[in-house]
Amino acid sequence: MVQKDKKLIIYGDSKYAEMIANLFINDSPYEVVAFCVDKEYKTRDKIDGIKVFNLEDINRHFSKEHYIFSAIGYKSVRTHKILYKKIAALSYPVASYVSSKAMIDSSSKIAQNCLILSGVIVEPNVDIKENCFINSGVIICHDAKIKEHSILAAGSIIGGYASVGESSLIGFNSTVTELVNVADETLLGAGSVLLNDTQEATLYLGTPAKAIRTHKDTGIVLEPQKS
């Protein structure tokens, strides 16, 4: 049993935020003591018995000795970035979650508000910047760089010395080969293999991956498939 010696506030009251809270509860030194969300978007008062506060009120209830984590999903990656920055500006220390079932080389760096799930392998000299969510089974090879607010979906692979640009999303079971530079706001579709550098704010699909369309106006927005 991990000793719970830090108190944590989760920003968000969605099912996704609830899932992240359970990760911290079951596999971290953090005790989840509260959820918070902007008053106008609040959908419930408690989650598993833990109170949901209005974000606007948390300074009155919690000291700056508490940690906070922005558990905002990535249906819109720009929103994922904007809301994290809102939380970071509150001056609470910001937590990260690293699964005990991930393998992280001691030479690699993981910044704040990162989520590293089970089965992730991070090889030597990797640099993962703030607010990156690395999902189950991802492999990040040596000397790669993952820039701020980026998402690596389950099963994806980032080759050695590759760089993933800010606010990018690398899809399920896709591969960025070694030395490739992924530009900011790149979306690489599921199962694709990227062999060359990308252009900013562009969707790439296929093996080898090719540019399909731009999303400069909206950023990366994921919509559920219609049945």
N, C-alpha and C positions, 0 to 999 in steps of 0.2 A: 504493500500500500504506500503510495507516494504521499509524503507529508504535505498538508495544505497550509503553506505559510504565506500565501499572497491572496488578496481579495480582488475579485474581478467583476467589472460591469460589462455586460454584452450590449452593444449598440445594435438594435434591430429586434423585431418581435415576430418575424416570419418563421415558417417551418425550417427554413435554411438556418436562421439564427439559432433556433432551438437545437438543431443538429450540431452546430458548432459548440454551443454551450455544453452539450453532452460529451463532446470530445474533451473539453477542458475538465469537466467534472470527473470523468472516468480515467483520465490519463494525463494529468499535469499537476504541478504544485499549486494551481490556482483554485480557490473556492469561489464559485459563481454566486454572488450575493444579490445581484439585481440585473434586470434588463432595462434599457431605456430606448426611447424612440421619440422623434419629433411629435409634439402634441397632435398636430393635424393628421398624422398618419397612424396614430395608435389604434390597434385593432383588438387588444385584449388587456386585461388588468393583471393577470398572472400567467406564468408558464411553469408547469410542474411545481406549483406552490411558491415560485419565486416572483416577487412583485415586479411589474413593469412600470417604470417611472417616466414622466415626461422629461425629455432631454433638457428642456429649459429649467428644470428644477433640480438637477442632480448636484449642482454645486452646494445647494442647501442641505443635502442629505449625506454627501460622501466627501471625505477629505481627499487631498491630493496624494495620500498614501495608497489609495486604491488604483488598480490598473484598469484599463479599458481596452476593448477589442471591437473593431468595426466589422460586424458579421453581415456585411451587405453582399448579396449575390452579384452575378455578372450577366444578367439579362441585358443590361446596358453597362458596358465597361467604363464609359465616361461617368456614369452615376456611381459606380464602384469607386472610382477615383475621387470624385467631388465629395462624397459623404465621408470617406476616410479622412480627407483633408480637414473637413469640418470637425471631426472628432480629435484629430491630432492637434488642432488649434486650441483645445480646451486645457492643455497643459497637464493632463493626467499622464502618468507613464503608460506607454502602450505595450501590450503583451504580444507575443507570438505563440502559436501552437505548433509543436514538433512532435509527431507521434513517436512513442517509444519503439514502434515497429518500423521506423525509417532508419536508413543507414546514412549518416552524415559524416563525411570526413572532417576531422578536427581543424583542417586548414581552411575550410570553406566558411563563408560569412552569410548569415541570415539576418536581415534587418527586422524592424518592428512591424507588427500587424501582418505577419506572414503566416500562412497555413500550410503545413507540411503533413500530408496524410500517410497512412500505413503503406509499406512496400516501396516507398520512394528511396532511390539511391542517388546520393549527391557525392560525386567523386572529388578529388583534391582540387583546391584553388578555385572553387566556384564562388561567384558573388551574386547573391539573391537580394535585390533591393526591396524597399518597403512596400507593403500591401500587395505582395504576390501570393497567389493561391496555387499550390502545387498538389495536384490530386493523386489518387492512389496509383502506385505502380509506375510512376514517372521515373525516368533515368536522365540525370543531368551529368554529362561527361566532363572530364577535367577542364579547368580553365574557362568554362563557359560563363557568360554573364546574362542574368535575367533582370531586366530593368523594371522600374517602378510600375505597380498596378497591373502587372501581366498575369495571365491565367494559363496554366498548363493542364490540359484535361487528362483524364486517366489514360495510362498506357503510352503517353507520348515520350519521345526520345529527343534530347538536345545533344548534338555532337560536340566533341572537344573544340575549344576556342570559338564556338559559335556565340552569337550575341542576339538576344531577343529584346526588341525595342519596347519602349514604354507603352503600356495599355494595349498590348497585343494578346491574342488568344490562339493558342496552339491546340488544335482539335484532338479528339479521341484517337489514340493509336497512330498518330502522325509522327513524322520524323523530320527534324531539321539537321541536315548533315554538317559535318565538321567545317569550321571556318566560315560558315554562312552568316551574314549580317541581316537579321530580320528588322525591317524598319518599324518605326512607331505605328501603332494601331493596325498592324497586320493581322488578318484572320486567316489561319491555315485550316482548311476543312479536314474533317475526320478521315483518317486513313491515307492522307496525302504524304508525299515525300518531296521535301524542298531541297533542291540542289544548288540554287543560286540566290543571291541577295534579292530582297524585295523592295517594292516601292511603298511609300507611306500610305496608310489608310486604304488598303486594297485586299480583296479576298483572293486567295489562291486555292486551287483545287487540283487534285489528280496526282499521277505518278509518271513522269515528274510533274510537280505542281506548276500550274500556269495561272497568270493573272486573269480574273474573271470580270470583276467590276470594282469600282471605288465606293467608299463610304465616308468620304471626307466631311460631308455635311452632318451626318448623324453619329459618327463613330460606330463601333461594333455593337449591334443590337441583335440579340438572339430571340427569335419568335418561336413559340411552340409549333410543332407540325400539326396541321389540321387533318382530322380523320376523314 
